[in-house]
Amino acid sequence: MPCANLKTVKPMAEIYDRVALIGLGLIASSMYWAIKQGGLAREVTGYARSADTRNTARAVSYTHLTLPTSDLV
């Protein structure tokens, strides 16, 4: 069975107010885009220990990521 193209999938109803991603690597990137394109959460926030990783996340693919942070609260 072929995979659905995410651009043609009808967004679902928003389920979560905020989703927090711990780590901003390949898996988190995939989860971020699926959540955003599917409309599953109002806000997606992320944690990264490294300032370089947070800066990269802001500069590249995570343009709508709210508060890439080094703080776990």
PyMOL Python script that loads the backbone (N, CA, C, O; Angstrom):
from pymol import cmd

cmd.read_pdbstr("""\
ATOM      1  N   MET A   1       0.842  -1.177   0.000  1.00  0.00           N
ATOM      2  CA  MET A   1       0.000   0.000   0.000  1.00  0.00           C
ATOM      3  C   MET A   1       0.888   1.240   0.000  1.00  0.00           C
ATOM      4  O   MET A   1       1.730   1.377   0.887  1.00  0.00           O
ATOM      5  N   PRO A   2       0.731   2.145  -0.958  1.00  0.00           N
ATOM      6  CA  PRO A   2       1.591   3.324  -1.018  1.00  0.00           C
ATOM      7  C   PRO A   2       1.304   4.290   0.127  1.00  0.00           C
ATOM      8  O   PRO A   2       0.185   4.368   0.635  1.00  0.00           O
ATOM      9  N   CYS A   3       2.347   5.025   0.520  1.00  0.00           N
ATOM     10  CA  CYS A   3       2.203   6.018   1.577  1.00  0.00           C
ATOM     11  C   CYS A   3       1.456   7.233   1.042  1.00  0.00           C
ATOM     12  O   CYS A   3       1.607   7.597  -0.124  1.00  0.00           O
ATOM     13  N   ALA A   4       0.667   7.847   1.877  1.00  0.00           N
ATOM     14  CA  ALA A   4      -0.051   9.061   1.493  1.00  0.00           C
ATOM     15  C   ALA A   4       0.915  10.236   1.461  1.00  0.00           C
ATOM     16  O   ALA A   4       1.820  10.330   2.290  1.00  0.00           O
ATOM     17  N   ASN A   5       0.722  11.108   0.520  1.00  0.00           N
ATOM     18  CA  ASN A   5       1.504  12.330   0.456  1.00  0.00           C
ATOM     19  C   ASN A   5       0.957  13.274   1.515  1.00  0.00           C
ATOM     20  O   ASN A   5      -0.236  13.579   1.502  1.00  0.00           O
ATOM     21  N   LEU A   6       1.797  13.747   2.435  1.00  0.00           N
ATOM     22  CA  LEU A   6       1.332  14.590   3.532  1.00  0.00           C
ATOM     23  C   LEU A   6       0.683  15.884   3.044  1.00  0.00           C
ATOM     24  O   LEU A   6      -0.160  16.449   3.740  1.00  0.00           O
ATOM     25  N   LYS A   7       1.057  16.350   1.881  1.00  0.00           N
ATOM     26  CA  LYS A   7       0.472  17.589   1.375  1.00  0.00           C
ATOM     27  C   LYS A   7      -0.974  17.392   0.934  1.00  0.00           C
ATOM     28  O   LYS A   7      -1.717  18.366   0.820  1.00  0.00           O
ATOM     29  N   THR A   8      -1.385  16.153   0.685  1.00  0.00           N
ATOM     30  CA  THR A   8      -2.750  15.901   0.245  1.00  0.00           C
ATOM     31  C   THR A   8      -3.629  15.346   1.353  1.00  0.00           C
ATOM     32  O   THR A   8      -4.822  15.131   1.139  1.00  0.00           O
ATOM     33  N   VAL A   9      -3.074  15.113   2.519  1.00  0.00           N
ATOM     34  CA  VAL A   9      -3.839  14.578   3.636  1.00  0.00           C
ATOM     35  C   VAL A   9      -4.618  15.712   4.291  1.00  0.00           C
ATOM     36  O   VAL A   9      -4.061  16.773   4.572  1.00  0.00           O
ATOM     37  N   LYS A  10      -5.896  15.485   4.531  1.00  0.00           N
ATOM     38  CA  LYS A  10      -6.732  16.483   5.189  1.00  0.00           C
ATOM     39  C   LYS A  10      -6.296  16.624   6.649  1.00  0.00           C
ATOM     40  O   LYS A  10      -6.187  15.619   7.352  1.00  0.00           O
ATOM     41  N   PRO A  11      -6.044  17.854   7.119  1.00  0.00           N
ATOM     42  CA  PRO A  11      -5.640  18.040   8.513  1.00  0.00           C
ATOM     43  C   PRO A  11      -6.706  17.530   9.481  1.00  0.00           C
ATOM     44  O   PRO A  11      -7.905  17.647   9.230  1.00  0.00           O
ATOM     45  N   MET A  12      -6.242  16.966  10.583  1.00  0.00           N
ATOM     46  CA  MET A  12      -7.135  16.484  11.629  1.00  0.00           C
ATOM     47  C   MET A  12      -7.481  17.643  12.554  1.00  0.00           C
ATOM     48  O   MET A  12      -6.923  18.734  12.445  1.00  0.00           O
ATOM     49  N   ALA A  13      -8.392  17.390  13.444  1.00  0.00           N
ATOM     50  CA  ALA A  13      -8.726  18.390  14.453  1.00  0.00           C
ATOM     51  C   ALA A  13      -7.558  18.539  15.425  1.00  0.00           C
ATOM     52  O   ALA A  13      -6.857  17.573  15.726  1.00  0.00           O
ATOM     53  N   GLU A  14      -7.363  19.746  15.902  1.00  0.00           N
ATOM     54  CA  GLU A  14      -6.309  20.001  16.884  1.00  0.00           C
ATOM     55  C   GLU A  14      -6.601  19.193  18.144  1.00  0.00           C
ATOM     56  O   GLU A  14      -7.677  19.305  18.732  1.00  0.00           O
ATOM     57  N   ILE A  15      -5.630  18.377  18.551  1.00  0.00           N
ATOM     58  CA  ILE A  15      -5.800  17.503  19.713  1.00  0.00           C
ATOM     59  C   ILE A  15      -5.069  18.062  20.927  1.00  0.00           C
ATOM     60  O   ILE A  15      -5.563  17.967  22.051  1.00  0.00           O
ATOM     61  N   TYR A  16      -3.905  18.638  20.707  1.00  0.00           N
ATOM     62  CA  TYR A  16      -3.049  19.092  21.803  1.00  0.00           C
ATOM     63  C   TYR A  16      -2.878  20.601  21.778  1.00  0.00           C
ATOM     64  O   TYR A  16      -2.832  21.215  20.712  1.00  0.00           O
ATOM     65  N   ASP A  17      -2.786  21.186  22.953  1.00  0.00           N
ATOM     66  CA  ASP A  17      -2.486  22.603  23.062  1.00  0.00           C
ATOM     67  C   ASP A  17      -1.005  22.830  22.774  1.00  0.00           C
ATOM     68  O   ASP A  17      -0.646  23.717  21.999  1.00  0.00           O
ATOM     69  N   ARG A  18      -0.135  22.013  23.409  1.00  0.00           N
ATOM     70  CA  ARG A  18       1.309  22.133  23.205  1.00  0.00           C
ATOM     71  C   ARG A  18       1.946  20.757  23.198  1.00  0.00           C
ATOM     72  O   ARG A  18       1.616  19.900  24.018  1.00  0.00           O
ATOM     73  N   VAL A  19       2.863  20.557  22.262  1.00  0.00           N
ATOM     74  CA  VAL A  19       3.666  19.333  22.193  1.00  0.00           C
ATOM     75  C   VAL A  19       5.110  19.739  22.393  1.00  0.00           C
ATOM     76  O   VAL A  19       5.577  20.696  21.776  1.00  0.00           O
ATOM     77  N   ALA A  20       5.835  19.013  23.260  1.00  0.00           N
ATOM     78  CA  ALA A  20       7.247  19.284  23.512  1.00  0.00           C
ATOM     79  C   ALA A  20       8.080  18.155  22.918  1.00  0.00           C
ATOM     80  O   ALA A  20       7.848  16.982  23.211  1.00  0.00           O
ATOM     81  N   LEU A  21       9.040  18.509  22.092  1.00  0.00           N
ATOM     82  CA  LEU A  21       9.967  17.547  21.508  1.00  0.00           C
ATOM     83  C   LEU A  21      11.279  17.628  22.272  1.00  0.00           C
ATOM     84  O   LEU A  21      11.874  18.699  22.386  1.00  0.00           O
ATOM     85  N   ILE A  22      11.725  16.499  22.791  1.00  0.00           N
ATOM     86  CA  ILE A  22      12.979  16.439  23.537  1.00  0.00           C
ATOM     87  C   ILE A  22      14.044  15.947  22.568  1.00  0.00           C
ATOM     88  O   ILE A  22      14.043  14.785  22.164  1.00  0.00           O
ATOM     89  N   GLY A  23      14.947  16.840  22.203  1.00  0.00           N
ATOM     90  CA  GLY A  23      15.927  16.547  21.161  1.00  0.00           C
ATOM     91  C   GLY A  23      15.378  17.058  19.839  1.00  0.00           C
ATOM     92  O   GLY A  23      14.172  16.991  19.598  1.00  0.00           O
ATOM     93  N   LEU A  24      16.248  17.565  18.988  1.00  0.00           N
ATOM     94  CA  LEU A  24      15.798  18.161  17.728  1.00  0.00           C
ATOM     95  C   LEU A  24      16.490  17.519  16.528  1.00  0.00           C
ATOM     96  O   LEU A  24      16.894  18.210  15.592  1.00  0.00           O
ATOM     97  N   GLY A  25      16.624  16.199  16.562  1.00  0.00           N
ATOM     98  CA  GLY A  25      17.276  15.476  15.474  1.00  0.00           C
ATOM     99  C   GLY A  25      16.300  15.031  14.400  1.00  0.00           C
ATOM    100  O   GLY A  25      15.241  15.632  14.218  1.00  0.00           O
ATOM    101  N   LEU A  26      16.668  13.968  13.689  1.00  0.00           N
ATOM    102  CA  LEU A  26      15.870  13.501  12.555  1.00  0.00           C
ATOM    103  C   LEU A  26      14.473  13.033  12.946  1.00  0.00           C
ATOM    104  O   LEU A  26      13.502  13.339  12.254  1.00  0.00           O
ATOM    105  N   ILE A  27      14.365  12.300  14.038  1.00  0.00           N
ATOM    106  CA  ILE A  27      13.053  11.805  14.459  1.00  0.00           C
ATOM    107  C   ILE A  27      12.173  12.974  14.891  1.00  0.00           C
ATOM    108  O   ILE A  27      11.006  13.045  14.505  1.00  0.00           O
ATOM    109  N   ALA A  28      12.717  13.883  15.680  1.00  0.00           N
ATOM    110  CA  ALA A  28      11.942  15.049  16.117  1.00  0.00           C
ATOM    111  C   ALA A  28      11.516  15.900  14.930  1.00  0.00           C
ATOM    112  O   ALA A  28      10.410  16.439  14.918  1.00  0.00           O
ATOM    113  N   SER A  29      12.385  16.023  13.935  1.00  0.00           N
ATOM    114  CA  SER A  29      12.043  16.784  12.735  1.00  0.00           C
ATOM    115  C   SER A  29      10.848  16.165  12.026  1.00  0.00           C
ATOM    116  O   SER A  29       9.934  16.875  11.608  1.00  0.00           O
ATOM    117  N   SER A  30      10.854  14.853  11.893  1.00  0.00           N
ATOM    118  CA  SER A  30       9.729  14.163  11.249  1.00  0.00           C
ATOM    119  C   SER A  30       8.448  14.337  12.060  1.00  0.00           C
ATOM    120  O   SER A  30       7.376  14.565  11.499  1.00  0.00           O
ATOM    121  N   MET A  31       8.565  14.228  13.373  1.00  0.00           N
ATOM    122  CA  MET A  31       7.393  14.404  14.232  1.00  0.00           C
ATOM    123  C   MET A  31       6.878  15.837  14.137  1.00  0.00           C
ATOM    124  O   MET A  31       5.669  16.057  14.066  1.00  0.00           O
ATOM    125  N   TYR A  32       7.779  16.802  14.134  1.00  0.00           N
ATOM    126  CA  TYR A  32       7.401  18.207  14.030  1.00  0.00           C
ATOM    127  C   TYR A  32       6.570  18.464  12.779  1.00  0.00           C
ATOM    128  O   TYR A  32       5.492  19.054  12.850  1.00  0.00           O
ATOM    129  N   TRP A  33       7.085  18.014  11.623  1.00  0.00           N
ATOM    130  CA  TRP A  33       6.378  18.271  10.370  1.00  0.00           C
ATOM    131  C   TRP A  33       5.041  17.532  10.302  1.00  0.00           C
ATOM    132  O   TRP A  33       4.068  18.074   9.778  1.00  0.00           O
ATOM    133  N   ALA A  34       4.978  16.320  10.813  1.00  0.00           N
ATOM    134  CA  ALA A  34       3.710  15.584  10.819  1.00  0.00           C
ATOM    135  C   ALA A  34       2.682  16.289  11.706  1.00  0.00           C
ATOM    136  O   ALA A  34       1.511  16.389  11.340  1.00  0.00           O
ATOM    137  N   ILE A  35       3.113  16.773  12.859  1.00  0.00           N
ATOM    138  CA  ILE A  35       2.213  17.475  13.776  1.00  0.00           C
ATOM    139  C   ILE A  35       1.722  18.774  13.142  1.00  0.00           C
ATOM    140  O   ILE A  35       0.528  19.071  13.179  1.00  0.00           O
ATOM    141  N   LYS A  36       2.636  19.544  12.564  1.00  0.00           N
ATOM    142  CA  LYS A  36       2.267  20.820  11.968  1.00  0.00           C
ATOM    143  C   LYS A  36       1.381  20.640  10.738  1.00  0.00           C
ATOM    144  O   LYS A  36       0.362  21.318  10.606  1.00  0.00           O
ATOM    145  N   GLN A  37       1.760  19.730   9.835  1.00  0.00           N
ATOM    146  CA  GLN A  37       0.979  19.531   8.623  1.00  0.00           C
ATOM    147  C   GLN A  37      -0.367  18.880   8.907  1.00  0.00           C
ATOM    148  O   GLN A  37      -1.338  19.102   8.183  1.00  0.00           O
ATOM    149  N   GLY A  38      -0.422  18.080   9.960  1.00  0.00           N
ATOM    150  CA  GLY A  38      -1.676  17.449  10.333  1.00  0.00           C
ATOM    151  C   GLY A  38      -2.556  18.318  11.200  1.00  0.00           C
ATOM    152  O   GLY A  38      -3.708  17.967  11.456  1.00  0.00           O
ATOM    153  N   GLY A  39      -2.034  19.459  11.665  1.00  0.00           N
ATOM    154  CA  GLY A  39      -2.808  20.354  12.502  1.00  0.00           C
ATOM    155  C   GLY A  39      -3.154  19.763  13.862  1.00  0.00           C
ATOM    156  O   GLY A  39      -4.212  20.062  14.415  1.00  0.00           O
ATOM    157  N   LEU A  40      -2.268  18.924  14.408  1.00  0.00           N
ATOM    158  CA  LEU A  40      -2.568  18.209  15.646  1.00  0.00           C
ATOM    159  C   LEU A  40      -2.316  19.017  16.911  1.00  0.00           C
ATOM    160  O   LEU A  40      -2.843  18.679  17.971  1.00  0.00           O
ATOM    161  N   ALA A  41      -1.522  20.075  16.820  1.00  0.00           N
ATOM    162  CA  ALA A  41      -1.200  20.860  18.009  1.00  0.00           C
ATOM    163  C   ALA A  41      -1.156  22.340  17.663  1.00  0.00           C
ATOM    164  O   ALA A  41      -0.745  22.731  16.570  1.00  0.00           O
ATOM    165  N   ARG A  42      -1.589  23.154  18.621  1.00  0.00           N
ATOM    166  CA  ARG A  42      -1.541  24.607  18.440  1.00  0.00           C
ATOM    167  C   ARG A  42      -0.097  25.099  18.460  1.00  0.00           C
ATOM    168  O   ARG A  42       0.265  26.018  17.726  1.00  0.00           O
ATOM    169  N   GLU A  43       0.723  24.479  19.310  1.00  0.00           N
ATOM    170  CA  GLU A  43       2.096  24.923  19.495  1.00  0.00           C
ATOM    171  C   GLU A  43       3.019  23.713  19.632  1.00  0.00           C
ATOM    172  O   GLU A  43       2.663  22.719  20.264  1.00  0.00           O
ATOM    173  N   VAL A  44       4.196  23.808  19.038  1.00  0.00           N
ATOM    174  CA  VAL A  44       5.212  22.769  19.188  1.00  0.00           C
ATOM    175  C   VAL A  44       6.465  23.450  19.728  1.00  0.00           C
ATOM    176  O   VAL A  44       6.964  24.410  19.140  1.00  0.00           O
ATOM    177  N   THR A  45       6.960  22.953  20.835  1.00  0.00           N
ATOM    178  CA  THR A  45       8.168  23.498  21.433  1.00  0.00           C
ATOM    179  C   THR A  45       9.224  22.399  21.477  1.00  0.00           C
ATOM    180  O   THR A  45       8.887  21.215  21.438  1.00  0.00           O
ATOM    181  N   GLY A  46      10.478  22.775  21.557  1.00  0.00           N
ATOM    182  CA  GLY A  46      11.533  21.776  21.521  1.00  0.00           C
ATOM    183  C   GLY A  46      12.655  22.066  22.497  1.00  0.00           C
ATOM    184  O   GLY A  46      12.906  23.216  22.858  1.00  0.00           O
ATOM    185  N   TYR A  47      13.318  21.018  22.913  1.00  0.00           N
ATOM    186  CA  TYR A  47      14.454  21.104  23.817  1.00  0.00           C
ATOM    187  C   TYR A  47      15.694  20.589  23.109  1.00  0.00           C
ATOM    188  O   TYR A  47      15.669  19.538  22.469  1.00  0.00           O
ATOM    189  N   ALA A  48      16.781  21.343  23.231  1.00  0.00           N
ATOM    190  CA  ALA A  48      18.087  20.891  22.764  1.00  0.00           C
ATOM    191  C   ALA A  48      19.131  21.402  23.739  1.00  0.00           C
ATOM    192  O   ALA A  48      19.121  22.572  24.121  1.00  0.00           O
ATOM    193  N   ARG A  49      20.023  20.525  24.134  1.00  0.00           N
ATOM    194  CA  ARG A  49      21.069  20.888  25.091  1.00  0.00           C
ATOM    195  C   ARG A  49      22.062  21.864  24.475  1.00  0.00           C
ATOM    196  O   ARG A  49      22.536  22.780  25.148  1.00  0.00           O
ATOM    197  N   SER A  50      22.370  21.674  23.224  1.00  0.00           N
ATOM    198  CA  SER A  50      23.410  22.447  22.551  1.00  0.00           C
ATOM    199  C   SER A  50      22.861  23.739  21.938  1.00  0.00           C
ATOM    200  O   SER A  50      21.826  23.732  21.272  1.00  0.00           O
ATOM    201  N   ALA A  51      23.567  24.840  22.174  1.00  0.00           N
ATOM    202  CA  ALA A  51      23.191  26.121  21.567  1.00  0.00           C
ATOM    203  C   ALA A  51      23.292  26.055  20.048  1.00  0.00           C
ATOM    204  O   ALA A  51      22.487  26.666  19.344  1.00  0.00           O
ATOM    205  N   ASP A  52      24.273  25.318  19.542  1.00  0.00           N
ATOM    206  CA  ASP A  52      24.412  25.161  18.090  1.00  0.00           C
ATOM    207  C   ASP A  52      23.184  24.476  17.491  1.00  0.00           C
ATOM    208  O   ASP A  52      22.694  24.879  16.437  1.00  0.00           O
ATOM    209  N   THR A  53      22.695  23.444  18.167  1.00  0.00           N
ATOM    210  CA  THR A  53      21.506  22.740  17.683  1.00  0.00           C
ATOM    211  C   THR A  53      20.287  23.658  17.711  1.00  0.00           C
ATOM    212  O   THR A  53      19.504  23.674  16.762  1.00  0.00           O
ATOM    213  N   ARG A  54      20.121  24.412  18.777  1.00  0.00           N
ATOM    214  CA  ARG A  54      18.993  25.345  18.867  1.00  0.00           C
ATOM    215  C   ARG A  54      19.069  26.397  17.770  1.00  0.00           C
ATOM    216  O   ARG A  54      18.054  26.723  17.155  1.00  0.00           O
ATOM    217  N   ASN A  55      20.256  26.930  17.517  1.00  0.00           N
ATOM    218  CA  ASN A  55      20.419  27.933  16.460  1.00  0.00           C
ATOM    219  C   ASN A  55      20.136  27.342  15.090  1.00  0.00           C
ATOM    220  O   ASN A  55      19.515  27.989  14.247  1.00  0.00           O
ATOM    221  N   THR A  56      20.584  26.124  14.866  1.00  0.00           N
ATOM    222  CA  THR A  56      20.307  25.454  13.596  1.00  0.00           C
ATOM    223  C   THR A  56      18.810  25.228  13.436  1.00  0.00           C
ATOM    224  O   THR A  56      18.263  25.437  12.354  1.00  0.00           O
ATOM    225  N   ALA A  57      18.147  24.804  14.505  1.00  0.00           N
ATOM    226  CA  ALA A  57      16.707  24.572  14.454  1.00  0.00           C
ATOM    227  C   ALA A  57      15.960  25.856  14.107  1.00  0.00           C
ATOM    228  O   ALA A  57      14.991  25.825  13.349  1.00  0.00           O
ATOM    229  N   ARG A  58      16.398  26.964  14.647  1.00  0.00           N
ATOM    230  CA  ARG A  58      15.762  28.245  14.340  1.00  0.00           C
ATOM    231  C   ARG A  58      16.011  28.648  12.887  1.00  0.00           C
ATOM    232  O   ARG A  58      15.135  29.209  12.229  1.00  0.00           O
ATOM    233  N   ALA A  59      17.208  28.356  12.400  1.00  0.00           N
ATOM    234  CA  ALA A  59      17.611  28.837  11.079  1.00  0.00           C
ATOM    235  C   ALA A  59      17.100  27.981   9.918  1.00  0.00           C
ATOM    236  O   ALA A  59      16.934  28.485   8.808  1.00  0.00           O
ATOM    237  N   VAL A  60      16.853  26.704  10.164  1.00  0.00           N
ATOM    238  CA  VAL A  60      16.522  25.815   9.046  1.00  0.00           C
ATOM    239  C   VAL A  60      15.055  25.412   9.056  1.00  0.00           C
ATOM    240  O   VAL A  60      14.164  26.230   8.828  1.00  0.00           O
ATOM    241  N   SER A  61      14.834  24.176   9.318  1.00  0.00           N
ATOM    242  CA  SER A  61      13.511  23.612   9.101  1.00  0.00           C
ATOM    243  C   SER A  61      12.479  23.947  10.161  1.00  0.00           C
ATOM    244  O   SER A  61      11.282  23.877   9.880  1.00  0.00           O
ATOM    245  N   TYR A  62      12.885  24.304  11.351  1.00  0.00           N
ATOM    246  CA  TYR A  62      11.913  24.540  12.419  1.00  0.00           C
ATOM    247  C   TYR A  62      11.496  26.009  12.475  1.00  0.00           C
ATOM    248  O   TYR A  62      11.580  26.636  13.531  1.00  0.00           O
ATOM    249  N   THR A  63      11.055  26.551  11.368  1.00  0.00           N
ATOM    250  CA  THR A  63      10.745  27.978  11.330  1.00  0.00           C
ATOM    251  C   THR A  63       9.567  28.348  12.213  1.00  0.00           C
ATOM    252  O   THR A  63       9.453  29.503  12.623  1.00  0.00           O
ATOM    253  N   HIS A  64       8.684  27.401  12.520  1.00  0.00           N
ATOM    254  CA  HIS A  64       7.534  27.701  13.373  1.00  0.00           C
ATOM    255  C   HIS A  64       7.680  27.088  14.763  1.00  0.00           C
ATOM    256  O   HIS A  64       6.739  27.127  15.556  1.00  0.00           O
ATOM    257  N   LEU A  65       8.834  26.531  15.062  1.00  0.00           N
ATOM    258  CA  LEU A  65       9.059  25.939  16.377  1.00  0.00           C
ATOM    259  C   LEU A  65       9.078  27.040  17.426  1.00  0.00           C
ATOM    260  O   LEU A  65       9.863  27.983  17.332  1.00  0.00           O
ATOM    261  N   THR A  66       8.227  26.919  18.409  1.00  0.00           N
ATOM    262  CA  THR A  66       8.136  27.913  19.466  1.00  0.00           C
ATOM    263  C   THR A  66       9.180  27.609  20.539  1.00  0.00           C
ATOM    264  O   THR A  66       9.250  26.491  21.050  1.00  0.00           O
ATOM    265  N   LEU A  67       9.957  28.577  20.861  1.00  0.00           N
ATOM    266  CA  LEU A  67      10.902  28.479  21.974  1.00  0.00           C
ATOM    267  C   LEU A  67      11.855  27.303  21.956  1.00  0.00           C
ATOM    268  O   LEU A  67      11.817  26.517  22.903  1.00  0.00           O
ATOM    269  N   PRO A  68      12.715  27.113  20.950  1.00  0.00           N
ATOM    270  CA  PRO A  68      13.730  26.083  21.091  1.00  0.00           C
ATOM    271  C   PRO A  68      14.569  26.458  22.308  1.00  0.00           C
ATOM    272  O   PRO A  68      15.163  27.536  22.333  1.00  0.00           O
ATOM    273  N   THR A  69      14.628  25.611  23.294  1.00  0.00           N
ATOM    274  CA  THR A  69      15.193  25.985  24.582  1.00  0.00           C
ATOM    275  C   THR A  69      16.208  24.991  25.096  1.00  0.00           C
ATOM    276  O   THR A  69      16.312  23.869  24.601  1.00  0.00           O
ATOM    277  N   SER A  70      16.953  25.416  26.093  1.00  0.00           N
ATOM    278  CA  SER A  70      17.876  24.523  26.784  1.00  0.00           C
ATOM    279  C   SER A  70      17.346  24.201  28.179  1.00  0.00           C
ATOM    280  O   SER A  70      17.999  23.482  28.937  1.00  0.00           O
ATOM    281  N   ASP A  71      16.184  24.718  28.522  1.00  0.00           N
ATOM    282  CA  ASP A  71      15.601  24.521  29.843  1.00  0.00           C
ATOM    283  C   ASP A  71      14.533  23.439  29.807  1.00  0.00           C
ATOM    284  O   ASP A  71      13.637  23.457  28.963  1.00  0.00           O
ATOM    285  N   LEU A  72      14.644  22.500  30.734  1.00  0.00           N
ATOM    286  CA  LEU A  72      13.575  21.527  30.939  1.00  0.00           C
ATOM    287  C   LEU A  72      12.812  21.973  32.178  1.00  0.00           C
ATOM    288  O   LEU A  72      13.361  21.974  33.280  1.00  0.00           O
ATOM    289  N   VAL A  73      11.582  22.342  32.008  1.00  0.00           N
ATOM    290  CA  VAL A  73      10.787  22.848  33.122  1.00  0.00           C
ATOM    291  C   VAL A  73       9.692  21.859  33.442  1.00  0.00           C
ATOM    292  O   VAL A  73       8.899  22.090  34.356  1.00  0.00           O
TER     293      VAL A  73
END
""", "prot")
cmd.dss("prot")
cmd.show_as("cartoon", "prot")
cmd.util.cbc("prot")
cmd.orient("prot")
